Amino acid sequence: AGQVETAFVALDQIAWGCYDQTTGLLQLHEEQQPGDEDLLNTVALATIRGGGDVHVVPFSGVPGGGSCAAILRPGVPGRS
């Protein structure tokens, strides 16, 4: 929805699962299941399509210690 200004995605990680844009439901799986996609790739593509920047970095370089992190655009609801 264009809310992400900058995304940091771990180069050396995979997050199998599926995301339903209509409902906002996210399912994350330990192992790949039929119909799954790499959600980190999904984050990167959605950020680029929304006009944001993506930084692909080693896992140790992702802010916050997770597989991905994002900086939201100013004015995004729920952000102080």
Secondary structure, DSSP 4 states (H G I P E B T S, - for coil): ---EEEEEEETT---EEEEETTTTEEEEESS--TT-EEHHHHHHHHHHHTT-EEEEE-GGGSGGGSSEEEEEPTT-TT--
